Amino acid sequence: MQLEIFTKALADQTRLRILLLLAVGRELCVCELTQALELAQPKISRHLAVLRESGLLQDRKTGLWVYYRLHPDLPQWATATLDNLHSGSMTETLFLSDRQRLDNANRIGESCTS
């Protein structure tokens, strides 16, 4: 993982929001990210492709769904950076709202995993 590729991925707000939702170790599908971020599926899919191609994400297909998670082979410095960003985001309204929408959707069965 090159530092320049990593920082370019973080430079976009949508990609940062996606990474922060995945930073807790969860695996999420596009529909869950769409609900959490309140953005159109094509926009989220485009950003997921950038993150996957940069080596930050790993995906797996199950039936109709594609699930994304942080790549397990990320260098320690990249994982530590994401962990620190996640901790720092705990006071930011935008990121808290993303997590709350994701939690609420899962709680009432609106996610694609139900």
C-alpha positions as CSV (number, residue, x, y, z in Angstrom):
1,M,0.0,0.0,0.0
2,Q,1.5,3.3,-1.1
3,L,1.0,6.3,1.1
4,E,-0.1,8.4,-1.9
5,I,-2.8,5.9,-2.9
6,F,-4.0,5.6,0.7
7,T,-4.3,9.4,1.2
8,K,-6.0,10.0,-2.1
9,A,-8.6,7.4,-1.1
10,L,-9.2,9.3,2.2
11,A,-9.4,12.7,0.5
12,D,-12.9,12.1,-0.8
13,Q,-15.7,12.6,1.8
14,T,-17.8,9.7,0.4
15,R,-14.9,7.3,0.4
16,L,-13.9,8.4,3.9
17,R,-17.5,7.9,5.1
18,I,-17.5,4.3,3.7
19,L,-14.1,3.5,5.2
20,L,-15.2,4.8,8.6
21,L,-18.3,2.6,8.5
22,L,-16.2,-0.4,7.6
23,A,-13.5,0.5,10.2
24,V,-15.3,-1.3,13.0
25,G,-14.7,-4.6,11.3
26,R,-18.1,-5.1,9.9
27,E,-18.8,-6.4,6.4
28,L,-21.4,-4.3,4.5
29,C,-23.2,-4.6,1.2
30,V,-24.0,-1.7,-1.2
31,C,-27.6,-1.4,-0.1
32,E,-26.5,-1.0,3.6
33,L,-24.1,1.7,2.6
34,T,-26.8,3.4,0.5
35,Q,-29.1,3.5,3.5
36,A,-26.4,4.7,5.9
37,L,-25.0,7.4,3.6
38,E,-28.3,8.4,2.0
39,L,-26.6,8.5,-1.5
40,A,-27.5,6.9,-4.8
41,Q,-26.3,3.3,-5.4
42,P,-24.3,4.2,-8.5
43,K,-22.3,6.8,-6.6
44,I,-21.5,4.5,-3.8
45,S,-20.6,1.7,-6.2
46,R,-18.2,4.0,-8.1
47,H,-16.5,4.9,-4.8
48,L,-16.4,1.3,-3.7
49,A,-14.6,0.4,-7.0
50,V,-12.0,3.1,-6.4
51,L,-11.4,1.7,-2.8
52,R,-11.2,-1.9,-4.0
53,E,-8.8,-1.0,-6.9
54,S,-6.6,0.9,-4.5
55,G,-6.3,-2.2,-2.3
56,L,-8.2,-0.8,0.7
57,L,-11.2,-3.0,0.4
58,Q,-11.9,-6.7,-0.3
59,D,-15.2,-7.9,-1.7
60,R,-17.1,-11.2,-1.9
61,K,-20.3,-12.0,-3.7
62,T,-23.0,-14.0,-2.1
63,G,-26.1,-14.5,-4.3
64,L,-27.3,-11.1,-5.4
65,W,-25.2,-9.2,-2.9
66,V,-21.6,-8.0,-2.9
67,Y,-20.2,-7.5,0.6
68,Y,-17.2,-5.2,1.3
69,R,-14.8,-5.1,4.2
70,L,-11.4,-3.5,4.9
71,H,-8.7,-5.6,3.2
72,P,-7.2,-8.0,5.8
73,D,-3.7,-7.4,4.4
74,L,-3.6,-3.7,5.0
75,P,-0.3,-2.6,6.5
76,Q,-0.4,-1.9,10.2
77,W,0.2,1.9,9.7
78,A,-2.9,2.0,7.4
79,T,-5.1,0.1,9.9
80,A,-3.8,2.3,12.8
81,T,-4.6,5.4,10.7
82,L,-8.2,4.2,10.0
83,D,-8.6,3.3,13.7
84,N,-7.5,6.8,14.7
85,L,-9.8,8.4,12.1
86,H,-12.7,6.3,13.4
87,S,-12.0,7.4,17.0
88,G,-11.8,11.0,15.8
89,S,-15.1,10.8,13.9
90,M,-17.0,9.9,17.1
91,T,-17.7,13.6,17.7
92,E,-18.5,14.5,14.0
93,T,-22.2,14.9,13.3
94,L,-22.0,13.5,9.7
95,F,-20.2,10.3,10.7
96,L,-22.4,9.8,13.8
97,S,-25.5,10.1,11.6
98,D,-24.1,7.6,9.1
99,R,-23.6,5.0,11.9
100,Q,-27.0,5.8,13.4
101,R,-28.8,5.3,10.1
102,L,-27.0,2.0,9.5
103,D,-27.8,0.8,13.0
104,N,-31.4,1.8,12.7
105,A,-31.8,0.1,9.3
106,N,-30.4,-3.1,10.6
107,R,-32.5,-3.0,13.7
108,I,-35.8,-2.7,11.8
109,G,-34.8,-5.2,9.1
110,E,-34.3,-2.8,6.2
111,S,-30.9,-4.1,5.3
112,C,-30.3,-6.5,2.4
113,T,-29.1,-9.1,4.9
114,S,-32.5,-9.7,6.3
